[in-house]
């Protein structure tokens, strides 16, 4: 399949597989240059955390405006740091979804413009596929494997029976893990984003406040964290009503232990049920020390290889988009220039066999 829109047709040679990747799905503006889906030549990330911190969360309109202000400069910097030129690029990859529609559009317009100007393919890429294949940048993935995706907007268990083929077997029914962390942090008057602050308190506490675990149905791989969030709020309110001192660190540890026990137990059960050779931890919450430690201990006990990217590749970045886009590039599965942003983009529909 060639990129096509009106008279725009691309002649593509697979031998030169250098991808310029763009990621603007939320509040990071990132551009990377990737060779062969595994080698990072550059990966520039501009974060907006300080801007959104005062609001306690991402403001979509502000995020989009900041992407517009910085995207051209970030592209120029990424190309310069790669030691290449735009003429060396084989394809342009960009996050098509999921994400904030306004933020996605900024990256998509930039990527389309480059694809048209350079006469090279455009590859619309799934954001979660990027998080999963961030592991490919530092590890060798073996199939079948199981991916545990934990981020601000997603908590999912994804089975990959073959390269680039995704099967969703479990997802959150309400809050994602990252959302739950942010809400609990807000209740404790901790800064945004809340995950690192809760993790710091939890890891440093010798005491814990026991909280419930949401297992759902016995055979379910879905997740639910809204009840846990409510249990945390109940502890806070009851303590204050009684005029007692709240041990915030113990509460943070209890919350984190509840989250990690459910994630780890369901992930390992899925690994064994589906005969996965590896467990891949993916997404921004993959940087959480409590989750990493619990998964590492359980995987070592069960003899399951655990793959985790470095922290710099867990949070949103364009290198992971380039790694995932390589799946489409080597199969010549390109996007048309009338491609639209898709905030609800299905991971399974992005599979290479679809």
C-alpha positions in Angstrom: 0.0 0.0 0.0 1.5 3.4 -1.0 0.7 6.7 0.5 -1.7 8.4 -1.7 -3.8 11.5 -1.8 -4.8 13.0 -5.1 -1.6 13.1 -7.2 0.8 12.4 -4.3 2.4 8.9 -4.8 5.5 7.6 -3.0 8.2 5.4 -4.4 9.6 3.6 -1.4 12.8 1.4 -1.0 12.9 -0.7 2.1 16.7 -0.7 2.3 16.8 2.8 3.9 14.7 2.4 7.0 15.1 5.6 8.9 11.9 6.9 10.5 11.2 10.5 11.7 8.7 10.0 14.5 6.4 12.6 16.0 4.5 12.3 19.3 2.0 15.0 20.5 -0.8 12.9 22.1 -0.9 14.7 25.4 1.5 17.2 27.1 4.9 16.1 25.7 6.1 17.4 22.3 8.5 14.8 21.1 10.4 14.0 17.8 12.8 11.2 17.3 14.9 9.7 14.5 15.0 5.9 14.6 16.9 3.4 12.4 15.6 -0.1 11.9 13.0 0.2 14.6 15.7 -0.4 17.3 18.4 2.3 17.1 17.7 5.7 18.6 19.6 8.4 16.7 17.8 11.2 18.5 14.9 11.5 20.9 13.9 15.1 21.9 11.2 15.5 24.4 9.7 18.9 25.6 7.5 18.4 28.6 4.7 20.8 29.7 4.4 19.4 33.3 5.4 22.8 34.9 2.7 24.6 32.9 -0.1 22.2 33.8 1.0 21.6 37.4 -0.8 24.8 38.6 -4.1 23.4 37.3 -3.7 20.0 38.9 -3.9 18.2 35.5 -3.5 18.7 31.7 -5.6 21.5 30.2 -6.2 20.3 26.5 -6.4 23.8 25.0 -3.1 24.9 26.6 -1.4 21.6 25.6 -2.4 22.1 22.0 -1.2 25.7 21.9 2.2 24.7 23.4 2.6 21.9 20.8 2.0 24.5 18.0 4.7 26.8 19.6 7.4 24.1 19.8 6.8 21.4 17.1 9.0 23.1 14.4 11.9 23.7 16.8 11.7 20.1 18.2 11.7 18.7 14.6 14.8 20.8 13.7 16.6 19.8 16.9 15.9 16.0 16.5 17.1 16.0 12.9 20.2 17.9 13.9 21.0 15.6 16.8 20.6 12.5 14.6 23.5 13.7 12.4 21.3 13.2 9.3 19.1 15.5 7.2 15.4 15.4 6.3 16.4 14.0 2.9 17.7 10.9 4.6 14.3 10.0 6.1 12.5 6.9 4.8 9.1 7.6 6.4 7.3 9.9 8.8 5.5 8.3 11.7 3.1 10.1 14.0 0.7 9.3 16.8 -2.8 9.0 15.3 -4.4 8.2 18.6 -5.5 7.7 21.3 -5.0 11.1 23.0 -6.3 14.6 23.1 -7.7 15.4 19.7 -6.3 19.0 19.5 -2.9 17.8 20.6 -2.9 14.9 18.1 -3.8 17.2 15.3 -0.7 19.4 15.8 1.6 16.4 15.3 -0.5 15.0 12.4 -0.5 18.2 10.5 3.3 18.5 10.9 3.9 14.9 9.9 1.6 15.2 6.8 3.4 18.3 5.7 6.8 16.5 6.0 5.6 13.4 4.1 4.2 15.6 1.3 7.3 17.8 1.1 9.8 14.9 1.2 7.7 12.6 -0.9 8.0 9.8 1.6 5.4 7.5 3.4 3.2 8.6 6.3 2.6 6.0 9.1 -0.2 6.7 11.5 0.8 5.0 14.7 -1.1 3.8 17.8 0.1 5.4 21.0 -0.2 2.2 23.1 1.6 0.1 20.4 4.4 2.7 20.9 4.5 2.1 24.7 4.6 -1.7 24.1 7.3 -1.5 21.4 9.4 0.8 23.5 10.7 -2.5 24.9 12.0 -3.3 21.4 14.5 -0.4 21.7 16.3 -2.1 24.5 15.3 -5.8 24.5 14.5 -8.6 22.1 10.8 -9.4 22.3 9.8 -13.1 22.0 6.3 -14.3 21.0 3.8 -15.0 22.3 4.2 -12.3 25.0 2.0 -10.4 27.4 2.1 -6.7 27.9 0.9 -4.9 31.0 0.1 -1.3 30.0 -0.1 1.2 32.9 -0.3 4.9 32.2 -2.3 8.0 33.0 -5.1 7.1 30.7 -4.7 3.3 30.2 -4.6 0.1 32.2 -4.7 -2.9 29.9 -3.4 -6.5 29.5 -2.5 -7.1 25.8 -1.6 -10.5 24.3 0.8 -10.5 21.4 0.7 -13.9 19.8 2.8 -12.7 16.9 4.8 -9.5 16.1 2.5 -6.6 15.7 -0.7 -8.4 16.4 -2.6 -7.2 19.5 -5.4 -8.8 21.4 -6.8 -7.0 24.4 -7.7 -9.4 27.2 -8.3 -6.9 30.0 -8.8 -3.2 30.6 -9.9 -0.8 33.4 -13.6 -0.4 33.8 -13.2 3.1 35.3 -10.0 4.9 36.4 -6.7 4.1 34.9 -3.8 3.5 37.4 -2.3 6.9 36.6 -5.6 8.6 37.1 -6.1 6.9 40.5 -2.7 8.0 41.6 -3.4 11.6 40.6 -6.7 11.7 42.4 -5.3 10.2 45.6 -2.4 12.6 45.4 -4.8 15.5 45.0 -6.7 14.3 48.1 -3.4 14.4 50.0 -2.6 17.9 48.6 0.4 16.5 46.7 1.6 18.2 43.5 0.7 17.0 40.0 1.6 14.5 38.6 0.8 12.5 41.7 2.4 9.2 40.9 6.0 9.9 41.8 5.0 11.6 45.1 2.8 8.7 46.1 5.5 6.2 45.1 8.1 8.2 47.2 5.9 8.2 50.3 5.0 4.5 49.9 8.5 3.3 49.4 9.8 5.2 52.4 7.0 4.1 54.8 7.5 1.2 57.3 3.8 1.2 58.2 0.8 0.5 56.0 -2.9 1.1 56.2 -4.7 -1.9 54.7 -7.1 -1.1 51.9 -9.4 -3.4 49.8 -8.4 -5.1 46.6 -10.8 -5.0 43.6 -10.6 -8.5 42.0 -13.9 -8.3 40.1 -15.1 -11.7 38.7 -13.0 -14.7 39.4 -12.0 -15.2 35.7 -11.8 -11.5 34.7 -8.6 -9.7 33.6 -10.3 -6.3 33.9 -9.4 -3.8 36.5 -11.3 -1.3 38.7 -9.7 1.4 40.8 -12.5 3.8 41.5 -13.5 1.8 44.7 -10.0 1.9 46.0 -9.9 5.7 45.4 -13.1 6.0 47.4 -11.6 3.8 50.2 -8.7 6.2 50.4 -11.0 9.2 50.7 -13.0 7.5 53.4 -9.8 7.0 55.5 -8.9 10.6 55.0 -12.3 11.9 56.0 -12.8 9.6 59.0 -9.4 10.5 60.3 -10.0 14.2 60.0 -13.5 14.0 61.5 -12.0 12.3 64.6 -9.3 14.9 64.9 -6.6 12.3 64.5 -3.2 12.6 62.7 -3.2 11.1 59.3 -0.2 9.0 58.5 0.0 9.9 54.8 3.0 7.7 54.1 1.2 4.6 55.5 -1.9 5.5 53.5 0.2 5.9 50.3 1.8 2.5 51.0 -1.5 0.9 51.5 -2.9 2.4 48.3 0.2 1.3 46.3 0.2 -2.2 47.7 -3.4 -2.6 46.7 -2.8 -1.4 43.2 0.3 -3.5 42.6 -1.0 -6.7 44.1 -4.0 -6.7 41.7 -1.8 -5.7 38.7 0.9 -8.3 39.4 -1.5 -11.1 40.2 -3.6 -10.7 37.1 -0.7 -10.1 34.8 1.1 -13.3 35.9 -2.1 -15.3 35.8 -2.6 -14.1 32.2 1.0 -15.0 31.3 0.5 -18.6 32.5 -2.9 -19.0 31.0 -1.9 -17.8 27.5 1.6 -19.4 27.5 3.5 -16.1 27.2 7.3 -16.3 27.0 7.7 -12.8 28.4 5.9 -10.1 30.4 6.4 -6.6 29.1 5.8 -3.6 31.4 4.8 -0.5 29.5 3.6 3.1 30.0 4.4 6.0 32.3 3.5 4.2 35.5 6.1 1.5 34.6 8.5 3.9 36.2 6.8 3.3 39.6 9.4 1.7 41.9 6.8 -0.2 44.0 5.3 -1.8 40.9 8.7 -2.6 39.4 9.9 -4.3 42.6 6.7 -6.3 43.0 6.7 -7.5 39.4 10.4 -8.3 39.5 10.0 -10.4 42.6 7.0 -12.3 41.3 8.4 -12.9 37.8 11.7 -14.2 39.3 9.6 -16.6 41.6 7.6 -17.8 38.6 10.5 -18.0 36.2 9.0 -15.4 33.8 11.3 -13.0 31.9 10.3 -9.4 32.7 11.0 -6.7 30.2 10.9 -3.0 31.4 12.2 0.0 29.4 14.4 2.6 31.1 12.4 5.4 32.7 13.1 7.8 29.8 11.3 5.4 27.4 8.3 4.7 29.8 6.9 8.2 29.6 5.5 9.6 26.3 8.3 10.0 23.7 8.7 9.8 19.9 11.3 7.0 20.0 8.6 4.5 21.0 6.4 5.7 18.1 9.2 5.1 15.7 9.8 1.6 17.1 6.1 0.7 16.6 6.0 2.3 13.2 8.7 0.0 12.0 6.1 -2.8 12.1 4.2 -1.0 9.4 7.2 0.2 7.4 8.7 -3.2 6.7 5.2 -4.4 5.5 4.7 -1.3 3.4 1.4 -0.6 5.3 1.2 3.2 5.0 -1.4 5.8 5.8 -3.2 8.1 3.3 -2.7 11.9 3.6 -6.3 12.3 4.6 -5.7 10.4 7.8 -7.6 11.9 10.8 -6.8 12.1 14.5 -8.6 9.3 16.4 -8.9 9.9 20.1 -10.6 6.5 20.5 -8.2 4.6 18.2 -8.5 0.8 18.7 -5.2 -1.0 19.4 -6.5 -4.3 17.9 -7.5 -2.5 14.7 -3.9 -1.2 14.3 -2.5 -4.8 14.2 -0.4 -5.5 11.1 -2.7 -8.3 10.1 -5.8 -6.0 10.1 
